[in-house]
């Protein structure tokens, strides 16, 4: 992992490159998973733009902003965030914003003053003065709202979040022409570069799965079909098969792999990503609707209990009752994989509580 610091004088492109490198090389898979989720959420925003569904577009945009906020606040990027604040770029960006919205805010009062003193209106347009007064009052408020709401009020929110979002795309979507989207490989060997790209695709998919598994709402409520065990959900079966094939192909790659081997693995990576999106979309669309009433109620109850457990301490007097209720729910669920092991792996749990769970010590 690259822990070097960057100081004043570094331009925006360098900040993006450093953050992208940190995301790519950090050993914590959750950090990489968050970056992958930003790319997926951005694809959702782009897709919603072509639909006649304003509510869906708002939901997609809010999801993207939430994902960006999560990554921007990650402790693993805290030193780079501090370097950005010390670089002097953020005040300059906000100075430009203040000038723009200040000009916007003055248009209302200017219109009123022009109508009141610049020229005399005919009697038939006397009502315009009332409209101008309303504009004079509301336009500065609108400017204030635009600046602090649309651009996330805070000392360093807007600029840093923009850098983090762009870095996520550079790290995992290859959408920036100025920054290489492939790992550096000695000798610029094209075959080695493509081999590394195939391996990274597997890492990215595993990171996306890891992020999904840690999202308790998605795991139990909104997308449990992704870990269906019945073999009857075609999209989940296709995703599982594609991941198995990709993992085997990546494991077989080496320095002596042929171009055909690498091309085949890259094709499997494309198929695995397509299968992931299909399975994810289908699971989100179905939710719990195809489960039996018993399992549906158990999964809904389990989500609440696990959330309650993540807020408990090792000496919580209600802990024993919560564990009994969770065990009862687990016993009623047979078509999706749920277990105490999954619950014990949640990072939000009190570490002193984990040894008290049925799985034993962490």
Backbone torsions as a table, in degrees:
resi	resn	phi	psi	omega
1	UNK	NA	143.3	-179.9
2	UNK	-93.6	116.6	-178.7
3	UNK	-110.6	12.9	-178.2
4	UNK	-66.1	150.1	-179.0
5	UNK	-97.8	160.4	178.7
6	UNK	-131.0	139.1	-171.2
7	UNK	-122.6	-169.6	-176.7
8	UNK	-54.9	142.3	-179.6
9	UNK	102.9	-15.9	178.1
10	UNK	-75.1	131.9	-178.7
11	UNK	-86.4	175.2	-173.3
12	UNK	-61.6	-41.5	-179.1
13	UNK	-60.3	-37.0	178.8
14	UNK	-68.3	-38.5	176.8
15	UNK	-61.9	-44.4	178.8
16	UNK	-59.8	-44.0	-179.0
17	UNK	-63.9	-41.3	-179.8
18	UNK	-66.9	-42.1	179.4
19	UNK	-66.5	-41.9	178.5
20	UNK	-61.9	-40.4	178.6
21	UNK	-65.4	-40.1	177.9
22	UNK	-62.2	-43.0	179.7
23	UNK	-62.3	-44.3	-176.8
24	UNK	-67.2	-35.5	-169.7
25	UNK	-103.1	-6.4	-177.4
26	UNK	-70.0	138.4	-176.8
27	UNK	-72.5	-16.4	-178.5
28	UNK	-77.6	114.2	-178.9
29	UNK	-65.1	-24.3	-179.6
30	UNK	-66.4	-35.1	177.9
31	UNK	-63.4	-44.6	178.5
32	UNK	-66.9	-36.2	178.8
33	UNK	-63.6	-38.5	178.3
34	UNK	-63.0	-38.7	178.1
35	UNK	-65.8	-41.0	177.6
36	UNK	-61.5	-40.1	-179.7
37	UNK	-65.3	-31.5	175.6
38	UNK	-64.6	-44.0	179.0
39	UNK	-62.2	-43.8	179.6
40	UNK	-65.4	-40.7	178.8
41	UNK	-65.7	-37.2	177.4
42	UNK	-64.6	-37.8	175.1
43	UNK	-63.1	-36.9	177.5
44	UNK	-65.1	-38.5	176.7
45	UNK	-63.9	-43.3	-180.0
46	UNK	-64.0	-40.4	179.5
47	UNK	-67.7	-38.4	-178.3
48	UNK	-68.2	-22.5	179.7
49	UNK	-67.4	-21.8	-179.5
50	UNK	-93.7	3.0	-177.7
51	UNK	-107.1	147.3	177.2
52	UNK	-84.2	59.0	-176.1
53	UNK	-139.8	83.1	-178.6
54	UNK	-57.2	-38.0	-179.2
55	UNK	-65.0	-41.6	177.9
56	UNK	-63.3	-36.8	178.5
57	UNK	-65.6	-40.6	179.0
58	UNK	-64.9	-43.0	179.4
59	UNK	-62.0	-44.0	179.8
60	UNK	-63.2	-42.2	179.6
61	UNK	-65.7	-41.5	178.8
62	UNK	-64.8	-36.9	177.5
63	UNK	-63.7	-42.3	177.7
64	UNK	-61.4	-46.2	-179.0
65	UNK	-62.8	-37.7	179.4
66	UNK	-64.8	-42.9	179.3
67	UNK	-64.0	-41.3	179.0
68	UNK	-64.0	-42.8	179.6
69	UNK	-60.5	-40.4	-179.9
70	UNK	-61.6	-47.1	-178.2
71	UNK	-70.3	-38.7	-179.1
72	UNK	-63.2	-29.3	-178.8
73	UNK	-92.0	1.1	-176.7
74	UNK	-62.4	136.8	180.0
75	UNK	-63.1	-27.4	-178.7
76	UNK	-66.8	-17.5	179.7
77	UNK	-108.9	8.2	-173.1
78	UNK	-61.3	-39.0	-178.3
79	UNK	-68.1	-37.5	177.8
80	UNK	-69.1	-35.2	176.9
81	UNK	-63.5	-41.6	178.5
82	UNK	-65.2	-39.9	177.1
83	UNK	-61.2	-38.9	178.7
84	UNK	-63.9	-41.0	179.4
85	UNK	-64.2	-35.7	-178.5
86	UNK	-80.3	-11.5	-175.1
87	UNK	-73.9	-19.1	-178.8
88	UNK	87.2	-3.1	-179.2
89	UNK	-71.9	-38.7	-173.6
90	UNK	-62.1	-46.7	177.9
91	UNK	-59.5	-36.3	179.4
92	UNK	-65.1	-41.4	179.3
93	UNK	-64.7	-42.3	-179.2
94	UNK	-72.9	-28.5	174.5
95	UNK	-61.2	-42.2	176.4
96	UNK	-64.8	-39.3	178.2
97	UNK	-63.5	-43.9	-179.2
98	UNK	-62.0	-41.1	179.0
99	UNK	-62.8	-43.1	-178.2
100	UNK	-64.3	-51.4	-176.9
101	UNK	-72.8	-26.8	173.5
102	UNK	-63.9	-42.6	176.6
103	UNK	-63.3	-42.4	178.2
104	UNK	-60.4	-43.2	-178.5
105	UNK	-66.6	-26.1	-179.2
106	UNK	-81.6	-13.2	-177.1
107	UNK	-63.9	-35.8	179.3
108	UNK	-65.1	-55.6	176.5
109	UNK	-58.6	-35.5	179.8
110	UNK	-64.0	-40.8	179.0
111	UNK	-63.6	-38.8	179.1
112	UNK	-66.4	-46.8	-179.1
113	UNK	-63.2	-38.4	178.9
114	UNK	-63.7	-42.6	-180.0
115	UNK	-70.2	-30.4	-176.4
116	UNK	-81.8	-36.2	-172.8
117	UNK	-123.5	-17.7	-175.0
118	UNK	-79.4	-33.4	179.5
119	UNK	-156.9	161.5	-177.2
120	UNK	-99.5	124.8	-178.8
121	UNK	-82.3	147.6	173.6
122	UNK	-66.1	155.9	-177.9
123	UNK	-54.7	-32.2	-177.9
124	UNK	-66.6	-17.0	-177.7
125	UNK	-110.5	20.5	179.7
126	UNK	-59.6	-28.5	179.6
127	UNK	-64.4	-19.0	179.7
128	UNK	-62.4	-31.2	-179.8
129	UNK	-60.9	-38.0	178.4
130	UNK	-65.9	-44.5	178.5
131	UNK	-61.4	-42.6	-179.5
132	UNK	-63.7	-37.7	178.3
133	UNK	-64.7	-40.7	177.8
134	UNK	-63.8	-44.1	177.6
135	UNK	-61.0	-41.2	-179.3
136	UNK	-60.7	-33.9	-179.5
137	UNK	-82.4	-38.6	-172.1
138	UNK	-85.8	-30.7	-175.2
139	UNK	-62.7	-45.5	176.1
140	UNK	-61.6	-35.3	177.7
141	UNK	-65.0	-41.6	177.9
142	UNK	-62.5	-40.8	178.6
143	UNK	-62.6	-43.6	178.4
144	UNK	-60.8	-45.7	-179.8
145	UNK	-61.9	-44.9	179.5
146	UNK	-58.3	-45.4	-175.4
147	UNK	-67.5	-48.9	-172.7
148	UNK	-86.9	-19.7	178.7
149	UNK	-98.1	-53.9	-177.7
150	UNK	-67.5	-28.0	-177.7
151	UNK	-110.6	20.3	170.4
152	UNK	57.3	87.1	-177.6
153	UNK	-56.5	146.4	-179.3
154	UNK	146.5	161.0	-172.6
155	UNK	-63.2	-36.2	-176.7
156	UNK	-139.2	24.5	-172.7
157	UNK	-70.1	-53.9	-169.4
158	UNK	-63.0	-54.0	-176.0
159	UNK	-63.1	-43.4	-177.7
160	UNK	-67.5	-42.4	179.5
161	UNK	-64.0	-37.3	176.9
162	UNK	-63.0	-40.0	178.1
163	UNK	-65.0	-44.1	-178.9
164	UNK	-63.8	-42.7	179.4
165	UNK	-63.0	-44.7	179.3
166	UNK	-64.8	-39.1	179.9
167	UNK	-64.4	-36.2	178.1
168	UNK	-61.9	-40.0	178.0
169	UNK	-68.8	-39.8	178.7
170	UNK	-62.8	-41.1	-176.5
171	UNK	-70.7	-35.2	-170.4
172	UNK	-128.9	-5.0	179.5
173	UNK	-122.3	-12.1	178.2
174	UNK	61.3	38.9	-174.4
175	UNK	-98.7	4.2	-179.0
176	UNK	-111.3	120.6	-175.1
177	UNK	-74.0	-21.6	-175.5
178	UNK	-87.4	-14.1	-177.7
179	UNK	-121.7	128.3	-179.1
180	UNK	-60.5	135.8	-179.4
181	UNK	-97.6	8.0	178.7
182	UNK	-118.3	150.5	176.7
183	UNK	-61.5	148.2	179.1
184	UNK	-70.7	129.4	-179.3
185	UNK	-125.3	130.2	-176.4
186	UNK	-57.0	134.7	176.8
187	UNK	80.8	2.3	179.9
188	UNK	49.9	38.9	179.0
189	UNK	-70.0	116.1	-175.7
190	UNK	-62.6	-38.0	-179.6
191	UNK	-66.9	-41.8	178.2
192	UNK	-65.8	-37.2	178.3
193	UNK	-62.8	-44.2	-179.4
194	UNK	-70.2	-32.4	175.8
195	UNK	-65.0	-41.8	177.1
196	UNK	-64.9	-36.0	179.1
197	UNK	-64.2	-38.6	178.5
198	UNK	-64.6	-43.5	179.1
199	UNK	-64.3	-38.7	-179.5
200	UNK	-68.8	-32.1	176.9
201	UNK	-60.7	-40.9	177.3
202	UNK	-64.1	-43.2	177.9
203	UNK	-60.1	-41.6	-179.1
204	UNK	-64.3	-41.8	179.0
205	UNK	-65.6	-41.4	177.5
206	UNK	-64.9	-36.2	177.5
207	UNK	-66.5	-40.5	177.7
208	UNK	-62.5	-40.9	177.1
209	UNK	-65.4	-41.3	179.3
210	UNK	-61.2	-39.9	178.2
211	UNK	-66.1	-41.7	178.4
212	UNK	-61.7	-41.3	-176.2
213	UNK	-67.6	-27.0	179.6
214	UNK	-87.6	-7.7	177.4
215	UNK	-90.2	96.9	-172.4
216	UNK	-62.7	-34.5	179.1
217	UNK	-64.2	-43.6	177.9
218	UNK	-68.2	-40.4	-176.0
219	UNK	-65.0	-39.7	-175.2
220	UNK	-102.8	-32.5	-169.8
221	UNK	-109.4	-58.1	-167.1
222	UNK	-88.4	-28.5	-176.4
223	UNK	-142.0	47.6	-180.0
224	UNK	-67.9	-18.5	-178.9
225	UNK	-62.6	-19.7	179.1
226	UNK	-65.9	-22.1	175.9
227	UNK	-121.0	37.1	173.3
228	UNK	-65.2	141.4	-177.6
229	UNK	-112.3	2.9	-175.5
230	UNK	-83.3	-18.8	-176.7
231	UNK	76.6	12.4	-178.2
232	UNK	-101.7	-7.1	178.4
233	UNK	-95.2	104.5	-170.7
234	UNK	-59.3	-40.4	-177.3
235	UNK	-67.6	-37.3	177.9
236	UNK	-68.5	-40.7	177.3
237	UNK	-62.1	-43.0	179.8
238	UNK	-64.1	-40.1	179.1
239	UNK	-65.6	-46.0	-179.9
240	UNK	-60.5	-43.2	178.9
241	UNK	-64.2	-43.0	-179.6
242	UNK	-64.0	-39.3	179.0
243	UNK	-67.7	-39.4	177.8
244	UNK	-62.2	-44.7	179.7
245	UNK	-64.3	-42.3	-178.8
246	UNK	-66.4	-43.5	-179.7
247	UNK	-61.0	-41.8	178.9
248	UNK	-65.7	-41.1	-179.0
249	UNK	-67.3	-42.1	178.8
250	UNK	-64.9	-41.0	179.5
251	UNK	-63.0	-29.8	-178.5
252	UNK	-82.6	-14.1	-179.0
253	UNK	-70.6	145.8	177.1
254	UNK	-159.0	-174.3	-177.4
255	UNK	-62.0	-25.2	-177.2
256	UNK	-99.1	9.7	178.0
257	UNK	-66.6	143.8	-179.8
258	UNK	-83.5	168.0	177.3
259	UNK	-61.1	-36.5	178.6
260	UNK	-64.5	-38.7	177.9
261	UNK	-62.1	-44.4	-179.1
262	UNK	-66.4	-43.9	179.0
263	UNK	-61.0	-40.5	178.7
264	UNK	-63.1	-41.6	179.7
265	UNK	-66.3	-40.6	177.4
266	UNK	-63.4	-37.7	177.0
267	UNK	-65.1	-38.0	176.6
268	UNK	-65.7	-35.4	177.3
269	UNK	-64.3	-42.9	176.8
270	UNK	-60.8	-42.0	-179.6
271	UNK	-66.3	-38.2	179.9
272	UNK	-66.6	-41.0	177.6
273	UNK	-64.5	-42.0	178.2
274	UNK	-63.1	-40.5	178.9
275	UNK	-65.7	-38.0	177.5
276	UNK	-62.0	-47.3	-179.8
277	UNK	-62.7	-42.6	179.3
278	UNK	-62.4	-46.4	-178.8
279	UNK	-66.1	-41.1	-179.6
280	UNK	-64.5	-45.3	179.9
281	UNK	-64.8	-42.7	-179.6
282	UNK	-65.3	-42.8	179.6
283	UNK	-62.4	-40.7	179.4
284	UNK	-66.5	-36.4	-178.9
285	UNK	-70.3	-36.2	-176.2
286	UNK	-85.4	-39.6	-177.5
287	UNK	61.3	-124.0	179.2
288	UNK	-104.2	6.2	-170.5
289	UNK	-62.6	-29.9	-176.0
290	UNK	-94.2	3.2	177.6
291	UNK	-87.0	159.8	177.6
292	UNK	-68.7	158.0	178.3
293	UNK	-55.4	-37.3	-179.8
294	UNK	-65.1	-48.3	-179.5
295	UNK	-68.5	-37.9	179.4
296	UNK	-60.1	-46.4	179.3
297	UNK	-65.4	-38.5	-179.3
298	UNK	-66.2	-41.3	179.2
299	UNK	-67.3	-40.0	177.7
300	UNK	-63.8	-43.8	178.6
301	UNK	-66.4	-39.6	-178.4
302	UNK	-63.1	-39.3	178.7
303	UNK	-60.6	-42.9	179.0
304	UNK	-65.7	-40.6	-178.0
305	UNK	-68.4	-40.7	179.4
306	UNK	-66.6	-39.4	175.4
307	UNK	-60.9	-41.7	177.0
308	UNK	-62.5	-39.3	-178.9
309	UNK	-65.5	-37.7	-179.7
310	UNK	-66.6	-16.7	179.0
311	UNK	-101.2	5.0	-177.6
312	UNK	-93.2	157.8	173.5
313	UNK	-109.5	171.2	-176.8
314	UNK	-65.1	-24.2	-179.3
315	UNK	-104.2	20.6	178.6
316	UNK	-63.2	123.1	-178.5
317	UNK	-65.4	-20.6	-179.7
318	UNK	-94.6	5.2	-174.6
319	UNK	-60.6	-42.9	-178.5
320	UNK	-61.2	-42.2	179.7
321	UNK	-67.1	-39.6	178.6
322	UNK	-62.7	-43.0	179.9
323	UNK	-64.4	-39.7	178.0
324	UNK	-63.2	-42.4	179.6
325	UNK	-65.1	-39.8	178.7
326	UNK	-63.9	-44.5	178.8
327	UNK	-60.1	-41.0	178.6
328	UNK	-62.6	-40.5	178.2
329	UNK	-66.1	-44.0	179.8
330	UNK	-59.3	-36.8	-179.0
331	UNK	-68.6	-19.6	-178.8
332	UNK	-93.8	-4.6	-175.5
333	UNK	-106.8	121.5	-174.6
334	UNK	-128.3	-9.6	-174.3
335	UNK	-107.0	-7.0	173.7
336	UNK	-131.7	151.5	-177.1
337	UNK	-80.8	112.6	174.5
338	UNK	-135.8	142.8	-176.9
339	UNK	-159.6	166.5	173.9
340	UNK	-65.0	-30.2	179.7
341	UNK	-62.2	-41.0	176.9
342	UNK	-61.8	-42.0	-178.4
343	UNK	-66.5	-42.9	-178.2
344	UNK	-65.3	-21.4	-178.6
345	UNK	-82.7	-6.5	-178.1
346	UNK	-68.3	125.3	-177.9
347	UNK	-66.9	-18.3	-178.5
348	UNK	-75.5	-12.1	-178.8
349	UNK	-71.5	144.2	171.6
350	UNK	-62.3	123.9	-176.4
351	UNK	-61.8	-29.1	178.2
352	UNK	-75.2	-15.1	179.7
353	UNK	-84.1	-29.5	-172.2
354	UNK	-57.4	-43.3	179.2
355	UNK	-61.0	-17.7	179.7
356	UNK	-86.0	-6.9	179.7
357	UNK	-80.6	159.2	-179.0
358	UNK	-57.7	-20.8	179.0
359	UNK	-77.0	-12.5	-178.9
360	UNK	87.2	-152.2	-176.8
361	UNK	-69.9	153.5	-179.6
362	UNK	-68.0	NA	NA
